[in-house]
Structure formats: structure tokens, C-alpha cells
Amino acid sequence: MNRLQILKTRWHSLSPLHKGLIQLLGWGTLAVAYVIWQALRMPGAALYVHNHTDRPIFSYFVNDNWGGNASAHGGGKHTCCWRIEGKTLKVEWILDVTPEQIEQGLEEETLSLELPTPPRQRGDRYLHAHFFPGDQVRLAWSPNLDTPYENLKEVPAQPALEDKEAKNR
């Protein structure tokens, strides 16, 4: 007899009470493992856009998760719910143009940066993406819609990753 047949024979020789207890133990172990896994993993995140530039943002993405759009010097829009993970985050955005900017010769641009992931606490639900003049982007986590970069006039310092500059594609 092979091992599978031996196990099958043993299983059939057990009383219904023992079979039930073993099945309950197996399902209980799976349920406890799932609860522990859920408790330890970070929750999903909403992307919240803040545009501090004079050009509209047609669309932006963080690690290929769509974050929406923002008018020039605008923001306050968010999309939900995304899994934002990793030591670095790739931010891609499309700078749009107003009719006046088209007359000035500006064209739509697609830009990209790779930034270090900002520190996150368990209760943080919003990843704020701030777009500043000079193709600067700053990311910050918060548990609510408040952000540390809300009323800034200058671009705050960002921890350097490899000091990659925004590049046209």
C-alpha cells in the first residue's frame, strides 16, 4: 500500500467525532492565519492630488495606480483604493496645457520620477501627491485629508533616492 491509501484507511477508521474535531482544527487554523495576515498587512490607500503649478495635470499615476487629475493650482481630488507598496514609488504624470499656454507654445508633457516611499503608520490612509514647479513631486502619508505640505510656498526637501530628475518620455 502507498502512503495515500494508508492515510485514507486511517481516516476511515476514525470515529465521526475525531473526524469532526480534525476538520474543525484545520478550518480554525486557516481562519486564524487569515485574521493574523489581515492584521499585519497595510490597508489600501487613497491617492490625493495637490497641484502647486500653473499647468493642469491631465492624469497621474503612482506605481501604475491612477490618481486622477488636477487643475492648475488645484487639487482636492482623490481616488481609492490602491495597494501602494515598495521601497520606491514611481510617479508618472501628464502636464496638460490651457488654451493660453498653447498660444505660448507649450505642449503636453509626460514626466516620470522614482521617489523613496515616505514613512507610513498603520492608520495612514491617504498618500498625498504634491506637484510643484520645476517638475518636483513630494509624497506624504496621512490618516486624513490633512497634509504636511498644504500651505507651503516653496518645495520641501525630499530624501534623495538617486537624485533622478524628471525626464520627458
Buried (B, 14 or more C-beta within 10 A) or exposed (E): EEEEEEEEEEEEEEEEEEEEEEEEEEEEEEEEEEEEEEEEEEEEBBBBBBBBBEBBBBBBBBBEBEBBBBBBEBBEBBBEEBEBEEEBBEBBBBBBBBEEBEEEEBEEBEBBBEBBBBEBEEEBBBBBBBBBEEBBBBBBBBEEEEBBBEEBEEBEEBEEBEEEEBEEE
